[in-house]
Amino acid sequence: MKLSIITVNLNDKTGLEKTIKSVISQSFSDFEFIIIDGESTDGSIDIINQYKSKISYWVSEKDSGIYNAMNKGIRQAKGEYLYFLNSGDALHNENVLHDIFNDDPHEPFICGNFYMEVRGKLEADTSYKGRDWRFAIYDLFAGFLCHQAFFIHRSNFEKYGLYSEDLKVIS
């Protein structure tokens, strides 16, 4: 399997449905879809059940924070690449994953563009477009990388470990 898409959710049923629809509309199909829910009470489980035939694995249970939930997803993931598309996030169009994985990459990291909705209009952050992954790592230390534009090869988690759960903002 090429890709594991991991979605973390807590009480965001509207955002969760947006994310699910974005994932299941992809023309690329060599992925598993994992949802880690933090024991939501807002109807998120109803949304998961509505789309459960398109979800490879899901769990709803208490966690100790976002990085604990992300680590649960990593432990469950079987893909060569791991991708975090959290509740409320969406892929730009239905061909994004096809365009990224069509040439069967095997790089340690794949960085793409990040689009943000500003006053109802999508604006691209192209700061990583066409850049070598080593520069993206440098920029990670100088600023931050948006998880929505970052595909991580599984070997990085095997080599460096999981996310630090004692940090709250950037882990």
Stockholm file with secondary structure:
# STOCKHOLM 1.0

chainA/1-171         MKLSIITVNLNDKTGLEKTIKSVISQSFSDFEFIIIDGESTDGSIDIINQYKSKISYWVSEKDSGIYNAMNKGIRQAKGEYLYFLNSGDALHNENVLHDIFNDDPHEPFICGNFYMEVRGKLEADTSYKGRDWRFAIYDLFAGFLCHQAFFIHRSNFEKYGLYSEDLKVIS
#=GR chainA/1-171 SS CCEEEEEEESSCHHHHHHHHHHHHTCSCCCEEEEEEECCCCSSHHHHHHHTGGGCSEEEECCCSSHHHHHHHHHHHCCSSEEEECCTTCCCSSTTHHHHHHTTCCCCSEEECCEEEEETTEEEEECTTTTCCHHHHHHHHHHSCCCGGGEEEEHHHHHHHCSCCTTCSSCC
#=GC SS_cons         CCEEEEEEESSCHHHHHHHHHHHHTCSCCCEEEEEEECCCCSSHHHHHHHTGGGCSEEEECCCSSHHHHHHHHHHHCCSSEEEECCTTCCCSSTTHHHHHHTTCCCCSEEECCEEEEETTEEEEECTTTTCCHHHHHHHHHHSCCCGGGEEEEHHHHHHHCSCCTTCSSCC
//
